[in-house]
Amino acid sequence: MPLLQFDTTLSLSTTEKTELADQVTEFYTAEMETTAGHVAITIREHEMAALHLGRANAGPILFLDAEVREGQPFERKRAFALAVMEYVENRFEIPDENMKVVFTEHPGEAMMGMDRVGGRWEDE
């Protein structure tokens, strides 16, 4: 039951936001070997002065805070992060130096919706 939160200085159209959310959901389900129904995504736009990254070059900035269930292997998280960054680099022309992905892991029971509570991650 991940919550994938984007903060960016990009100014995205409604279509671009939908495309980003759809593509990121696809990356997440493929890399984490899960279904799409519980993937939650937020996209927050900010002025350039509101986001800072010491190594950033000129151009837009994008951060992804990936709140995920604990126990997923490093290799899956890294593959997901790289897929997202490669996509936004190519689609929105964000320089590599201007992107950052941070994972925060939670016990399954800390992630819930009305109809379910997350369980323990079982590595296949």
C-alpha positions as semicolon CSV with decimal commas, in nm:
position;residue;x (nm);y (nm);z (nm)
1;M;0,000;0,000;0,000
2;P;0,262;0,252;-0,107
3;L;0,224;0,628;-0,099
4;L;0,446;0,780;-0,369
5;Q;0,478;1,156;-0,317
6;F;0,632;1,380;-0,582
7;D;0,749;1,733;-0,513
8;T;0,865;1,919;-0,821
9;T;0,928;2,257;-0,975
10;L;0,775;2,135;-1,302
11;S;0,449;2,289;-1,413
12;L;0,251;1,990;-1,539
13;S;-0,075;1,979;-1,728
14;T;-0,355;1,752;-1,611
15;T;-0,264;1,509;-1,890
16;E;0,104;1,508;-1,790
17;K;0,015;1,442;-1,426
18;T;-0,203;1,150;-1,529
19;E;0,070;1,014;-1,756
20;L;0,325;1,042;-1,474
21;A;0,099;0,868;-1,224
22;D;0,011;0,592;-1,471
23;Q;0,374;0,531;-1,567
24;V;0,498;0,534;-1,208
25;T;0,222;0,291;-1,108
26;E;0,331;0,063;-1,390
27;F;0,695;0,080;-1,276
28;Y;0,596;0,012;-0,916
29;T;0,378;-0,288;-0,993
30;A;0,640;-0,438;-1,225
31;E;0,941;-0,387;-1,000
32;M;0,768;-0,468;-0,670
33;E;0,563;-0,753;-0,818
34;T;0,230;-0,627;-0,686
35;T;-0,104;-0,499;-0,809
36;A;-0,198;-0,140;-0,894
37;G;-0,517;-0,101;-0,691
38;H;-0,344;0,012;-0,374
39;V;-0,075;0,241;-0,522
40;A;-0,137;0,604;-0,412
41;I;0,041;0,896;-0,580
42;T;0,054;1,267;-0,504
43;I;0,210;1,532;-0,729
44;R;0,284;1,868;-0,570
45;E;0,418;2,160;-0,774
46;H;0,640;2,427;-0,619
47;E;0,814;2,748;-0,721
48;M;1,187;2,710;-0,794
49;A;1,280;2,880;-0,466
50;A;1,080;2,625;-0,265
51;L;1,294;2,320;-0,347
52;H;1,668;2,294;-0,300
53;L;1,923;2,024;-0,377
54;G;2,288;2,109;-0,328
55;R;2,409;1,933;-0,642
56;A;2,126;2,057;-0,867
57;N;2,198;2,228;-1,197
58;A;1,977;2,474;-1,379
59;G;1,640;2,328;-1,466
60;P;1,350;2,162;-1,290
61;I;1,388;1,962;-0,967
62;L;1,197;1,648;-0,872
63;F;1,190;1,457;-0,543
64;L;1,009;1,129;-0,484
65;D;0,931;1,027;-0,126
66;A;0,835;0,661;-0,154
67;E;0,650;0,546;0,158
68;V;0,652;0,166;0,124
69;R;0,597;-0,148;0,326
70;E;0,914;-0,271;0,494
71;G;1,093;-0,580;0,374
72;Q;1,115;-0,524;0,001
73;P;1,462;-0,610;-0,130
74;F;1,710;-0,333;-0,208
75;E;1,736;-0,450;-0,570
76;R;1,363;-0,397;-0,629
77;K;1,365;-0,052;-0,471
78;R;1,672;0,050;-0,671
79;A;1,520;-0,078;-0,997
80;F;1,200;0,117;-0,928
81;A;1,390;0,437;-0,840
82;L;1,603;0,413;-1,155
83;A;1,300;0,346;-1,376
84;V;1,121;0,654;-1,241
85;M;1,426;0,879;-1,273
86;E;1,505;0,761;-1,627
87;Y;1,144;0,821;-1,727
88;V;1,121;1,175;-1,587
89;E;1,464;1,260;-1,724
90;N;1,353;1,163;-2,076
91;R;0,990;1,278;-2,058
92;F;1,036;1,608;-1,872
93;E;1,405;1,685;-1,933
94;I;1,508;1,686;-1,569
95;P;1,886;1,657;-1,526
96;D;2,010;1,353;-1,330
97;E;2,158;1,584;-1,067
98;N;1,819;1,741;-1,004
99;M;1,637;1,426;-0,892
100;K;1,627;1,237;-0,564
101;V;1,431;0,933;-0,444
102;V;1,398;0,854;-0,074
103;F;1,236;0,538;0,061
104;T;1,070;0,529;0,400
105;E;0,965;0,183;0,513
106;H;0,668;0,107;0,737
107;P;0,533;-0,213;0,894
108;G;0,246;-0,346;0,685
109;E;-0,009;-0,277;0,956
110;A;0,083;0,093;0,946
111;M;-0,052;0,117;0,590
112;M;-0,428;0,091;0,560
113;G;-0,738;0,178;0,365
114;M;-1,106;0,136;0,452
115;D;-1,116;-0,215;0,311
116;R;-0,775;-0,349;0,412
117;V;-0,471;-0,328;0,631
118;G;-0,133;-0,403;0,480
119;G;0,027;-0,730;0,572
120;R;0,383;-0,843;0,607
121;W;0,594;-0,837;0,292
122;E;0,660;-1,191;0,174
123;D;0,957;-1,214;-0,061
124;E;0,897;-1,472;-0,329
